[in-house]
Amino acid sequence: MPADLRRHGHLLLIAALLVGTLLVVGGSRGRAEADEGPQIAVDLAADRHAIPDAVYGMSFAPPALARELALGVDRFGGNRMATYDWRTGVSSTAADYFFETVPGCWRDADAWCARGRDGRLDREHVAGDRAAGVPSLLTVPLLGKVAADAGRFGQPLPCSYPRWRFPSQQAWDPHNVDCGNGRTPDGRPIRGDAAGTPFATEDARAWIAELVHAYGTAAQGGVRYYGLGNEPALWSDTHRDLHPDPVGYDELWSRTKAMAAAVKDADPSARTLFFSEWGWTGFFCSAKDDPYAGCSKDSLDRQAHGGQELAAWLLDRAREEAASSGRRTLDLLDLHWYPQGGGTPLDATRSLWDPTYTDPSWIGDRVQLIPRMRAWIDAHYPGTGIALSEYDFSGVSPDPAVQALVQADALGIFARERVDLAARWNPPAEGAAEVNAWRLFRNYDGGGGRFGETWVRTTSTDQAMVAAYAAQRGSDGRLTLALLNKSTVARTVPVSLSGAAADGAAERWTWTAGDARPQRGEAAAVPGRVVLPPRSLTMLAVPIEGATPRSTPTPSPTPTATPAPPKAPEVVAPPPQTVRPAPVAPASLTLSVATPARAARTLRATCTVGAAGRVTLALTARVGGRTVTLGTATAAPARAGRVTLTVRLTTAGRRAVARARRVKATLRATYRPARGAPATAARSVTLRA
């Protein structure tokens, strides 16, 4: 063989050996070249505390998803359920959608009540949760009224602001044209106090007694949690047909105290959540203070109560009531949290905990929400739990990988910060990248592999680059370490371990954008250097020397349902109709598109939405055998009505059209209301060069 070929062969061999070495270090899911990342330190002997399953919760989780993710709680709540009447099964869409009264047997997909459907949404919810092995959280109405019996099972549905009574309104339901949005043409709210039917503590006590009779007490496997009301600072707007006057400190406490006692009378083992306030200003002042105009110790209602922040004042009253009655009736202080915009999407979770982070939205303050809640509790009613029964970070970015990272970050923060219960509002859609954030913590291997239930001290020298969360698992003693690479490049992170020693290599599972679920990679050495792919979620399961596995406790058997007491007369649906009325949906969305001119660089579209929220447009097409995004647009309408958006074609999009001369594209609109499930609509568009 000639010398030059021999030299060339030697170089190829050396290169192959180097690449092989790098792949062994990084694992099959890592990149050969990786920038240096932060140092990760885990101490198994420090900061140990239990992580409740209930921090891994959702609202209205699909049963199959709830089962796969072994959710810790499933919430029956929100604006509509704050008006739910268990006696009739009806509820109101409230300000979310034209204040319409909907029977429980209604399904948007059917747009009428099918014969034989029970219509008891609470019983359906609990039955679904029991089948999935998930504890339930039911909202107990606190408004003093609930929705009146619908009396109808198809369109037109009754509503609180009918045209015959209020002929001049800002907007009308396109599917039910005689129902308005309860605002004057110039946007002022219309007072409506004739709607609804009374709902008192004895009604709640009877409801819970019926649930106990059907499913047992909470201690016996029945309904575990009850939330008292929903977002009181917004009652005089969201539920102005039922509670038109702003609620103040005294009324809120009076209602909370009475309803908590009713719950505990019916089921002493159930746990109650109270306050359940919507957002920042409502934590400090009541609706009587008009928090939209600002909140301080000099606000009138707050000033009349010693200038004390509302959350702290309620905790003081709860402590005094427990001392007086000899029993605790209020178990968890509950707040809701939605990012208010601004800043970098991956920083959105910092408002949950970071004392150095100033929220970039209109809040403009250091929120540190969970430590703030703990400080209130420690000072005013020690032993009270922390709940975030509504939160949603999915709107911070349209990028699925970022959404997954932010959701995983939130779950890790809840575990570290000793939150007792948390429930995501909108469950991720089937196949969404975000589901993998939950899988990382609840089922990373598809076989029930979970993040541990005992937190241990975990630090990252740059949490904004690579976040780290660790816990020890009781079933096999393993350390589970979640590593979230938020960078757009691969990172090599040195991982150190103290307080115990590893007993072999770590099992490794990693999710990156494009993966359907976490994939198993090559084993990793811990302590050691671990390569993380860009924008990825990684779980390391590290065997620990000397750890004594404990057997997983056998779940308590689900109590056999005893016959329920007589309930309200069943709704008899009308016979099937040939033509079904158009559906009413809390998240209404229609989409129309103007035909684009030849060689157009923009596309104009008009969306009609049912309430305030966020609209995202994505124009895509199949070009050269792959799906290409040609352009996007977003808008955040402040109220129901029409919004016009302009999609500007990207440079790549214009080039694709120019090359193909004619492209058949799809314009898809996604509408996420401030409250309620999302809606989508799509239209075909032909683009010509």
C-alpha positions as CSV (number, residue, x, y, z in Angstrom):
1,M,0.0,0.0,0.0
2,P,1.4,3.5,-0.9
3,A,2.6,5.6,2.1
4,D,0.1,8.4,1.5
5,L,-2.8,5.9,1.6
6,R,-1.4,4.3,4.8
7,R,-1.3,7.8,6.4
8,H,-4.8,8.4,5.2
9,G,-6.1,5.1,6.6
10,H,-4.4,5.9,10.0
11,L,-6.2,9.3,10.1
12,L,-9.5,7.7,9.4
13,L,-9.0,5.1,12.2
14,I,-8.0,7.8,14.7
15,A,-11.1,9.9,13.7
16,A,-13.4,7.0,14.1
17,L,-12.0,6.2,17.6
18,L,-12.4,9.8,18.7
19,V,-16.0,9.9,17.5
20,G,-16.7,6.7,19.2
21,T,-15.3,8.0,22.4
22,L,-17.4,11.1,22.2
23,L,-20.6,9.1,21.6
24,V,-19.9,7.0,24.7
25,V,-19.4,10.1,26.8
26,G,-22.5,11.8,25.4
27,G,-24.8,8.9,25.0
28,S,-26.7,8.1,21.8
29,R,-29.1,11.0,22.5
30,G,-26.3,13.5,22.9
31,R,-24.3,15.5,20.4
32,A,-20.6,14.9,19.9
33,E,-19.9,18.6,20.1
34,A,-21.4,20.4,23.1
35,D,-20.8,23.7,24.8
36,E,-19.9,23.7,28.5
37,G,-23.0,24.0,30.7
38,P,-23.6,24.8,34.4
39,Q,-22.5,22.6,37.3
40,I,-25.2,20.4,38.7
41,A,-24.9,19.4,42.4
42,V,-27.2,16.8,44.2
43,D,-27.1,16.2,47.9
44,L,-29.2,13.2,49.0
45,A,-28.9,14.1,52.7
46,A,-30.1,17.7,52.5
47,D,-33.5,19.4,52.2
48,R,-35.4,16.2,52.1
49,H,-39.2,16.6,52.0
50,A,-42.2,14.8,50.6
51,I,-43.6,15.7,47.2
52,P,-47.4,15.2,47.1
53,D,-48.8,13.5,44.0
54,A,-51.4,16.3,43.8
55,V,-48.8,18.7,42.4
56,Y,-49.2,16.7,39.1
57,G,-52.8,17.8,38.5
58,M,-55.0,19.0,35.7
59,S,-58.5,20.3,35.2
60,F,-60.9,18.1,33.1
61,A,-58.2,15.7,32.1
62,P,-59.2,13.1,29.4
63,P,-59.4,9.8,31.2
64,A,-56.8,8.0,29.0
65,L,-54.3,10.9,29.6
66,A,-55.0,10.9,33.3
67,R,-54.4,7.2,33.5
68,E,-51.2,7.3,31.5
69,L,-49.7,10.2,33.5
70,A,-51.0,8.9,36.9
71,L,-52.3,12.4,37.7
72,G,-52.4,13.4,41.3
73,V,-55.7,15.3,41.0
74,D,-58.3,16.2,38.4
75,R,-60.2,19.4,39.0
76,F,-63.9,20.1,38.2
77,G,-63.8,23.9,38.2
78,G,-63.5,27.2,36.3
79,N,-66.1,29.8,35.6
80,R,-68.8,27.5,34.3
81,M,-68.6,25.1,37.2
82,A,-68.8,28.0,39.7
83,T,-72.4,28.1,38.6
84,Y,-73.1,24.4,38.5
85,D,-76.3,23.1,40.2
86,W,-75.9,19.4,41.1
87,R,-79.7,19.1,41.5
88,T,-80.5,19.8,37.9
89,G,-77.0,19.3,36.2
90,V,-77.1,22.8,34.6
91,S,-74.5,25.5,34.5
92,S,-73.9,28.9,32.9
93,T,-71.3,29.8,30.3
94,A,-71.1,33.2,32.1
95,A,-69.2,36.1,30.5
96,D,-67.0,33.5,28.7
97,Y,-69.9,32.9,26.2
98,F,-73.0,35.0,26.3
99,F,-74.3,33.9,29.8
100,E,-76.1,30.9,28.4
101,T,-77.6,28.2,30.5
102,V,-76.5,24.8,29.4
103,P,-78.0,21.4,30.6
104,G,-75.5,18.8,31.8
105,C,-76.6,16.4,29.1
106,W,-75.4,18.8,26.4
107,R,-72.3,18.1,24.4
108,D,-70.8,20.6,22.0
109,A,-70.0,17.9,19.5
110,D,-73.7,16.9,19.4
111,A,-75.3,20.4,20.0
112,W,-78.2,18.8,21.8
113,C,-79.0,16.3,24.5
114,A,-78.9,12.7,23.5
115,R,-81.6,10.4,24.9
116,G,-80.5,8.5,28.0
117,R,-77.7,10.8,28.9
118,D,-77.7,11.5,32.7
119,G,-76.5,15.1,32.6
120,R,-74.9,15.0,36.1
121,L,-71.5,16.4,35.2
122,D,-70.2,16.0,38.7
123,R,-71.0,12.3,38.8
124,E,-69.5,11.8,35.3
125,H,-66.3,13.6,36.4
126,V,-65.9,11.5,39.6
127,A,-66.7,8.3,37.8
128,G,-64.1,9.0,35.2
129,D,-61.5,9.8,37.8
130,R,-62.2,6.7,39.7
131,A,-61.8,4.6,36.6
132,A,-58.4,6.3,36.0
133,G,-57.3,6.0,39.6
134,V,-57.1,9.8,40.0
135,P,-58.4,11.8,43.0
136,S,-61.1,14.4,42.3
137,L,-61.4,18.1,43.2
138,L,-64.9,19.5,42.9
139,T,-65.7,23.2,43.0
140,V,-68.5,24.2,45.4
141,P,-70.4,27.3,44.2
142,L,-69.9,30.3,46.5
143,L,-71.9,33.0,44.6
144,G,-75.1,32.4,46.5
145,K,-76.8,31.5,43.2
146,V,-76.3,28.9,40.5
147,A,-77.6,28.6,37.0
148,A,-81.4,28.2,36.8
149,D,-82.8,25.0,35.1
150,A,-82.4,25.3,31.4
151,G,-85.7,23.8,30.5
152,R,-84.4,23.2,27.0
153,F,-82.1,20.6,25.4
154,G,-81.1,22.3,22.2
155,Q,-80.8,25.7,20.6
156,P,-82.0,28.3,21.3
157,L,-80.7,27.9,24.9
158,P,-81.9,30.4,27.5
159,C,-79.6,33.2,28.7
160,S,-79.3,36.0,31.2
161,Y,-79.3,38.8,28.7
162,P,-82.0,38.0,26.1
163,R,-82.8,40.4,23.3
164,W,-86.4,40.9,24.4
165,R,-85.2,42.3,27.8
166,F,-81.9,44.0,26.8
167,P,-82.4,45.0,23.1
168,S,-79.2,47.1,22.8
169,Q,-76.0,45.1,23.4
170,Q,-72.5,45.1,22.2
171,A,-72.5,41.6,20.7
172,W,-74.8,38.6,20.0
173,D,-74.2,34.9,19.9
174,P,-73.9,34.0,16.2
175,H,-75.5,30.6,17.0
176,N,-78.2,31.9,19.3
177,V,-78.9,35.4,18.0
178,D,-81.2,36.4,20.8
179,C,-78.5,36.1,23.5
180,G,-76.2,39.0,24.1
181,N,-72.9,39.5,25.9
182,G,-74.3,41.7,28.7
183,R,-72.6,44.9,27.7
184,T,-73.9,48.1,26.2
185,P,-72.8,49.0,22.7
186,D,-70.0,51.2,24.2
187,G,-68.7,48.3,26.4
188,R,-70.2,49.1,29.8
189,P,-71.4,46.0,31.8
190,I,-75.2,45.6,32.1
191,R,-76.4,44.9,35.6
192,G,-78.3,41.6,35.7
193,D,-79.6,40.4,39.0
194,A,-82.7,38.4,38.0
195,A,-81.0,35.3,36.8
196,G,-80.2,32.1,38.6
197,T,-81.5,30.1,41.5
198,P,-80.4,30.3,45.2
199,F,-77.6,28.0,46.4
200,A,-77.1,27.9,50.1
201,T,-74.9,25.9,52.6
202,E,-77.7,23.4,53.1
203,D,-77.7,22.7,49.3
204,A,-73.9,22.1,49.4
205,R,-74.2,19.9,52.5
206,A,-76.9,17.8,50.7
207,W,-74.7,17.5,47.6
208,I,-71.6,16.3,49.4
209,A,-73.8,13.9,51.5
210,E,-75.0,12.4,48.3
211,L,-71.5,12.0,47.0
212,V,-70.4,10.4,50.2
213,H,-73.3,8.0,50.0
214,A,-72.3,7.1,46.4
215,Y,-68.5,6.9,46.7
216,G,-67.6,7.0,50.4
217,T,-65.8,9.7,52.3
218,A,-62.5,11.1,51.2
219,A,-60.8,8.8,53.6
220,Q,-62.6,5.9,52.0
221,G,-61.6,6.8,48.5
222,G,-64.4,9.3,47.7
223,V,-64.0,12.9,46.5
224,R,-60.8,14.1,48.2
225,Y,-60.9,17.9,47.6
226,Y,-63.5,20.6,47.5
227,G,-62.7,24.1,46.2
228,L,-64.8,26.9,47.6
229,G,-65.8,29.2,44.7
230,N,-63.7,30.6,41.9
231,E,-62.0,33.9,41.4
232,P,-64.1,36.2,43.6
233,A,-62.6,39.5,42.5
234,L,-64.1,38.8,39.0
235,W,-67.6,37.9,40.2
236,S,-69.1,41.3,39.4
237,D,-67.9,41.0,35.8
238,T,-67.7,37.3,34.9
239,H,-70.9,36.5,36.9
240,R,-72.6,39.8,36.9
241,D,-75.9,38.1,36.1
242,L,-75.7,36.3,39.4
243,H,-73.6,38.6,41.6
244,P,-73.5,42.1,40.1
245,D,-72.0,43.8,43.1
246,P,-68.2,43.7,43.9
247,V,-67.5,41.3,46.7
248,G,-65.6,42.8,49.7
249,Y,-63.5,41.4,52.6
250,D,-66.5,40.7,54.9
251,E,-68.8,39.1,52.4
252,L,-66.1,36.8,51.0
253,W,-65.1,35.6,54.5
254,S,-68.8,35.1,55.5
255,R,-69.4,32.9,52.5
256,T,-66.1,31.1,52.8
257,K,-66.6,30.3,56.5
258,A,-70.1,29.0,56.1
259,M,-69.4,26.9,53.1
260,A,-66.2,25.4,54.6
261,A,-68.3,24.3,57.6
262,A,-70.9,22.7,55.4
263,V,-68.3,20.7,53.6
264,K,-66.7,19.4,56.8
265,D,-70.1,18.6,58.3
266,A,-70.8,16.3,55.3
267,D,-67.3,14.8,55.1
268,P,-64.8,15.7,57.8
269,S,-62.0,13.8,56.0
270,A,-62.2,15.9,52.8
271,R,-59.8,18.8,52.3
272,T,-60.9,22.3,51.3
273,L,-59.3,24.9,49.1
274,F,-60.2,28.5,49.7
275,F,-59.7,32.0,48.1
276,S,-59.0,30.6,44.6
277,E,-58.3,34.2,43.4
278,W,-57.5,35.0,39.7
279,G,-54.3,37.1,39.8
280,W,-52.0,39.6,41.3
281,T,-54.1,42.6,42.4
282,G,-56.8,40.3,43.8
283,F,-54.3,38.8,46.2
284,F,-54.0,42.1,48.1
285,C,-57.3,44.0,47.7
286,S,-61.0,43.1,47.2
287,A,-63.2,43.8,44.3
288,K,-64.7,46.7,46.3
289,D,-61.3,48.4,46.0
290,D,-61.4,48.1,42.2
291,P,-58.0,46.5,41.8
292,Y,-57.9,47.5,38.2
293,A,-57.4,51.1,39.4
294,G,-54.6,50.1,41.7
295,C,-54.3,48.5,45.1
296,S,-52.6,49.8,48.2
297,K,-53.1,49.8,52.0
298,D,-55.1,53.0,51.5
299,S,-57.6,51.4,49.2
300,L,-61.0,51.8,50.9
301,D,-62.0,48.2,51.7
302,R,-58.5,47.3,52.6
303,Q,-58.1,50.4,54.7
304,A,-61.3,49.5,56.6
305,H,-59.7,46.1,57.5
306,G,-56.5,47.5,59.0
307,G,-54.7,48.0,55.6
308,Q,-54.1,44.2,55.6
309,E,-53.6,42.3,52.4
310,L,-56.7,40.3,51.6
311,A,-54.9,36.9,51.6
312,A,-53.3,37.5,54.9
313,W,-56.6,38.8,56.4
314,L,-58.5,35.7,55.3
315,L,-55.8,33.5,56.9
316,D,-56.2,35.3,60.2
317,R,-59.9,34.8,60.1
318,A,-59.5,31.1,59.3
319,R,-57.1,30.7,62.2
320,E,-59.5,32.4,64.6
321,E,-62.4,30.3,63.4
322,A,-60.4,27.1,64.0
323,A,-59.5,28.2,67.5
324,S,-63.1,29.1,68.2
325,S,-64.8,26.0,66.8
326,G,-62.1,23.5,67.7
327,R,-61.7,22.2,64.2
328,R,-59.9,23.2,61.0
329,T,-62.3,23.8,58.2
330,L,-59.9,25.5,55.7
331,D,-57.0,23.4,54.6
332,L,-55.2,24.9,51.6
333,L,-54.7,28.5,50.5
334,D,-55.4,28.5,46.8
335,L,-54.4,31.0,44.1
336,H,-54.5,31.0,40.3
337,W,-51.6,32.1,38.2
338,Y,-51.3,33.0,34.5
339,P,-48.2,34.8,33.1
340,Q,-49.3,38.2,32.0
341,G,-46.9,38.7,29.1
342,G,-43.5,40.3,28.4
343,G,-40.0,39.0,28.9
344,T,-38.4,35.8,27.6
345,P,-40.8,32.8,27.4
346,L,-38.4,30.5,29.3
347,D,-38.2,33.0,32.2
348,A,-42.0,32.8,32.7
349,T,-41.7,30.4,35.6
350,R,-39.4,32.6,37.6
351,S,-42.3,34.6,38.9
352,L,-43.3,31.4,40.8
353,W,-40.2,31.5,43.0
354,D,-37.3,33.8,42.2
355,P,-36.9,36.7,44.7
356,T,-34.5,38.5,42.2
357,Y,-36.9,38.5,39.2
358,T,-39.1,41.4,38.4
359,D,-42.2,40.3,36.4
360,P,-41.9,42.0,33.0
361,S,-45.6,42.5,32.5
362,W,-47.9,45.3,33.8
363,I,-47.2,43.8,37.3
364,G,-43.7,45.2,37.3
365,D,-42.9,43.7,40.7
366,R,-41.1,40.8,42.3
367,V,-43.9,38.3,42.5
368,Q,-42.1,35.2,44.1
369,L,-45.5,33.7,44.3
370,I,-44.9,30.5,46.2
371,P,-42.5,32.0,48.8
372,R,-45.0,34.8,49.3
373,M,-47.8,32.4,50.0
374,R,-45.6,30.5,52.4
375,A,-44.7,33.8,54.2
376,W,-48.4,34.6,54.6
377,I,-49.2,31.2,55.9
378,D,-46.3,31.1,58.4
379,A,-47.2,34.5,59.8
380,H,-51.0,34.1,59.9
381,Y,-52.1,30.4,59.9
382,P,-49.3,27.9,60.1
383,G,-50.0,24.4,58.8
384,T,-52.2,25.6,55.9
385,G,-51.3,24.0,52.6
386,I,-50.4,25.7,49.3
387,A,-52.5,25.2,46.2
388,L,-52.4,26.6,42.7
389,S,-55.6,25.0,41.4
390,E,-55.4,26.9,38.1
391,Y,-52.3,27.8,36.1
392,D,-51.2,27.6,32.4
393,F,-47.9,28.6,30.9
394,S,-48.7,27.2,27.4
395,G,-49.4,30.7,26.0
396,V,-45.9,32.0,26.6
397,S,-44.6,30.7,23.2
398,P,-46.0,29.0,20.1
399,D,-42.8,26.8,20.0
400,P,-43.8,23.3,21.2
401,A,-40.3,22.6,22.6
402,V,-40.4,25.8,24.6
403,Q,-43.9,24.9,25.9
404,A,-42.6,21.5,27.0
405,L,-39.6,23.0,28.8
406,V,-41.7,25.6,30.6
407,Q,-44.3,23.0,31.7
408,A,-41.5,20.7,33.0
409,D,-39.9,23.6,34.7
410,A,-43.1,24.4,36.5
411,L,-43.6,20.8,37.7
412,G,-40.0,20.7,39.1
413,I,-40.6,24.0,40.9
414,F,-43.7,22.8,42.5
415,A,-41.8,19.8,43.8
416,R,-38.9,21.8,45.1
417,E,-41.0,24.7,46.6
418,R,-43.2,22.3,48.7
419,V,-46.5,23.0,46.9
420,D,-49.3,20.7,48.0
421,L,-51.6,20.8,45.0
422,A,-51.4,22.2,41.5
423,A,-53.7,21.8,38.5
424,R,-53.0,22.9,35.0
425,W,-56.1,24.5,33.4
426,N,-56.1,23.4,29.7
427,P,-54.9,19.8,29.4
428,P,-52.3,19.5,26.6
429,A,-53.9,18.3,23.3
430,E,-53.4,14.7,22.3
431,G,-49.9,14.4,20.7
432,A,-48.8,17.8,22.0
433,A,-45.1,18.1,22.9
434,E,-46.1,19.4,26.4
435,V,-47.4,15.9,27.3
436,N,-43.7,14.9,27.5
437,A,-43.1,17.3,30.4
438,W,-45.6,15.3,32.4
439,R,-44.2,12.0,31.1
440,L,-40.8,13.0,32.3
441,F,-42.1,13.2,35.9
442,R,-44.9,10.6,35.8
443,N,-44.1,8.0,33.2
444,Y,-40.8,8.6,31.4
445,D,-40.3,5.0,30.3
446,G,-43.9,4.1,29.3
447,G,-43.9,1.5,32.1
448,G,-44.7,3.7,35.1
449,G,-41.2,5.1,35.7
450,R,-41.7,8.2,37.9
451,F,-39.8,11.0,39.5
452,G,-39.1,10.3,43.1
453,E,-41.5,11.3,45.9
454,T,-38.8,12.6,48.3
455,W,-37.1,15.9,47.2
456,V,-33.3,16.2,47.8
457,R,-31.2,19.3,47.5
458,T,-30.4,20.1,43.8
459,T,-28.6,23.1,42.4
460,S,-27.6,24.4,39.0
461,T,-25.1,27.2,38.7
462,D,-27.3,28.5,35.8
463,Q,-30.9,27.5,36.2
464,A,-31.9,29.6,33.2
465,M,-29.6,27.5,31.0
466,V,-30.1,24.0,32.5
467,A,-32.6,23.5,35.2
468,A,-32.1,20.6,37.6
469,Y,-34.6,18.8,39.9
470,A,-33.9,15.6,41.9
471,A,-35.8,13.3,44.2
472,Q,-35.3,9.8,45.7
473,R,-37.8,7.1,44.8
474,G,-39.0,4.9,47.6
475,S,-39.9,1.8,45.5
476,D,-36.3,1.1,44.5
477,G,-34.2,3.7,46.3
478,R,-33.0,5.3,43.0
479,L,-32.1,9.0,42.7
480,T,-34.2,10.5,39.8
481,L,-32.6,13.6,38.3
482,A,-34.5,15.7,35.8
483,L,-32.3,17.9,33.6
484,L,-33.9,20.6,31.4
485,N,-31.6,22.0,28.7
486,K,-33.2,25.3,27.8
487,S,-30.4,26.2,25.4
488,T,-30.6,26.0,21.6
489,V,-27.2,24.2,21.7
490,A,-26.1,20.9,23.3
491,R,-24.6,21.3,26.7
492,T,-22.2,19.2,28.7
493,V,-23.0,19.4,32.4
494,P,-20.8,18.2,35.3
495,V,-23.0,16.4,37.8
496,S,-21.7,15.9,41.4
497,L,-23.3,13.7,44.0
498,S,-23.0,13.9,47.8
499,G,-24.8,12.4,50.8
500,A,-24.7,9.0,49.2
501,A,-22.8,7.1,46.5
502,A,-24.0,5.8,43.2
503,D,-24.2,2.0,42.8
504,G,-23.7,1.7,39.0
505,A,-24.5,3.7,35.9
506,A,-27.7,5.7,35.5
507,E,-30.6,4.7,33.3
508,R,-31.2,7.6,30.9
509,W,-34.3,8.8,29.1
510,T,-34.4,11.9,26.9
511,W,-37.0,13.8,24.9
512,T,-36.2,16.3,22.1
513,A,-38.4,18.1,19.7
514,G,-39.8,15.7,17.2
515,D,-39.8,12.7,19.6
516,A,-43.2,11.2,20.3
517,R,-42.1,10.4,23.8
518,P,-38.9,10.2,25.8
519,Q,-36.4,7.8,24.3
520,R,-33.9,5.5,26.1
521,G,-30.3,6.5,25.7
522,E,-27.0,5.0,26.7
523,A,-26.3,4.7,30.4
524,A,-24.7,7.8,32.1
525,A,-22.1,7.9,34.8
526,V,-23.2,10.0,37.9
527,P,-21.2,11.7,39.2
528,G,-19.8,12.5,35.8
529,R,-20.2,14.7,32.7
530,V,-23.5,14.4,30.9
531,V,-24.2,15.7,27.4
532,L,-27.7,17.2,26.9
533,P,-29.2,17.7,23.5
534,P,-30.5,21.2,22.7
535,R,-34.0,22.1,24.0
536,S,-34.3,18.7,25.7
537,L,-35.8,17.0,28.7
538,T,-33.6,14.2,30.3
539,M,-34.3,11.9,33.2
540,L,-31.5,10.0,34.9
541,A,-32.4,7.2,37.3
542,V,-29.3,6.5,39.4
543,P,-29.0,3.4,41.6
544,I,-27.8,4.4,45.1
545,E,-25.4,2.3,47.2
546,G,-27.0,1.0,50.4
547,A,-30.5,2.3,49.5
548,T,-33.2,0.1,51.0
549,P,-36.1,-0.2,48.5
550,R,-39.5,-0.3,50.0
551,S,-42.4,-2.0,48.4
552,T,-44.9,0.2,46.8
553,P,-47.9,0.4,49.1
554,T,-51.0,-1.4,47.8
555,P,-53.6,1.2,47.0
556,S,-56.7,1.1,49.2
557,P,-59.5,-0.7,47.4
558,T,-62.0,1.6,45.7
559,P,-65.1,1.4,47.8
560,T,-68.0,-0.3,46.1
561,A,-70.6,2.3,45.2
562,T,-73.7,1.9,47.3
563,P,-77.0,2.9,45.7
564,A,-77.4,6.6,45.5
565,P,-80.3,8.3,47.2
566,P,-83.1,9.6,44.9
567,K,-81.8,12.4,42.8
568,A,-83.4,15.2,40.8
569,P,-85.8,13.9,38.1
570,E,-83.9,12.8,35.0
571,V,-83.9,15.1,32.1
572,V,-86.0,13.7,29.2
573,A,-84.4,14.7,26.0
574,P,-86.5,15.5,22.9
575,P,-86.5,12.9,20.1
576,P,-83.6,13.0,17.7
577,Q,-83.9,15.9,15.2
578,T,-83.1,15.7,11.6
579,V,-81.2,19.0,11.7
580,R,-79.2,19.7,14.7
581,P,-78.7,23.4,15.8
582,A,-75.3,24.9,15.5
583,P,-73.2,24.2,18.6
584,V,-72.5,26.7,21.3
585,A,-68.9,26.5,22.6
586,P,-67.2,28.4,25.4
587,A,-64.3,29.0,22.9
588,S,-66.2,30.2,19.8
589,L,-64.0,30.8,16.7
590,T,-64.8,31.5,13.1
591,L,-62.2,32.2,10.4
592,S,-62.5,33.9,7.0
593,V,-59.7,34.7,4.5
594,A,-59.4,37.3,1.8
595,T,-58.3,35.8,-1.5
596,P,-54.7,36.8,-2.0
597,A,-53.5,38.6,-5.2
598,R,-50.8,37.1,-7.3
599,A,-47.3,37.4,-5.9
600,A,-48.9,38.7,-2.6
601,R,-46.5,39.0,0.3
602,T,-49.3,39.2,2.9
603,L,-52.5,37.4,3.6
604,R,-55.4,39.0,5.5
605,A,-57.7,37.0,7.7
606,T,-60.6,37.8,10.0
607,C,-61.4,35.8,13.2
608,T,-64.6,36.2,15.3
609,V,-64.0,35.1,18.9
610,G,-66.3,34.6,21.8
611,A,-64.3,36.4,24.5
612,A,-60.9,37.9,25.3
613,G,-58.0,35.6,24.6
614,R,-55.1,35.0,22.1
615,V,-55.4,34.1,18.4
616,T,-52.5,32.5,16.5
617,L,-52.5,32.0,12.8
618,A,-50.1,29.6,11.0
619,L,-49.9,29.3,7.2
620,T,-48.4,26.0,6.2
621,A,-48.0,24.0,3.0
622,R,-46.5,20.8,1.7
623,V,-43.5,21.7,-0.4
624,G,-41.0,19.2,-1.7
625,G,-42.4,16.5,0.4
626,R,-42.2,18.3,3.7
627,T,-44.4,20.8,5.6
628,V,-43.2,24.4,5.5
629,T,-44.4,27.3,7.6
630,L,-44.9,30.2,5.2
631,G,-45.9,32.8,7.8
632,T,-47.5,33.4,11.2
633,A,-49.5,36.1,13.0
634,T,-50.9,36.6,16.5
635,A,-53.3,38.9,18.2
636,A,-54.8,39.2,21.7
637,P,-58.4,40.6,21.4
638,A,-59.5,42.2,24.6
639,R,-63.2,41.2,24.1
640,A,-65.6,39.2,22.0
641,G,-65.9,40.3,18.4
642,R,-63.9,40.4,15.2
643,V,-60.2,40.8,14.9
644,T,-58.2,41.2,11.6
645,L,-54.7,39.7,11.3
646,T,-52.1,40.1,8.6
647,V,-49.9,37.1,7.9
648,R,-46.6,38.2,6.3
649,L,-45.0,35.5,4.2
650,T,-41.4,34.8,5.3
651,T,-38.6,35.0,2.9
652,A,-38.5,31.2,2.7
653,G,-42.3,31.2,2.1
654,R,-42.1,33.6,-0.8
655,R,-39.3,31.6,-2.3
656,A,-41.3,28.4,-2.0
657,V,-44.2,30.0,-3.8
658,A,-42.0,31.4,-6.4
659,R,-40.4,28.0,-7.1
660,A,-43.7,26.1,-7.2
661,R,-45.6,28.9,-9.0
662,R,-48.8,27.6,-7.3
663,V,-49.1,26.4,-3.7
664,K,-52.1,25.1,-2.0
665,A,-51.7,26.1,1.7
666,T,-53.6,25.7,4.9
667,L,-54.3,28.7,7.2
668,R,-55.0,27.3,10.7
669,A,-56.3,29.5,13.6
670,T,-55.9,28.6,17.2
671,Y,-57.9,30.6,19.8
672,R,-57.0,30.3,23.4
673,P,-59.6,32.2,25.5
674,A,-58.6,33.7,28.8
675,R,-60.8,31.0,30.4
676,G,-62.1,27.9,28.7
677,A,-60.9,25.3,26.3
678,P,-59.1,26.3,23.1
679,A,-60.7,26.2,19.6
680,T,-59.3,25.8,16.1
681,A,-60.4,26.6,12.6
682,A,-58.8,26.1,9.2
683,R,-59.2,27.3,5.6
684,S,-57.5,26.3,2.4
685,V,-55.7,29.1,0.5
686,T,-54.1,29.0,-2.9
687,L,-51.0,31.2,-3.4
688,R,-49.7,32.0,-6.9
689,A,-46.4,33.5,-8.0
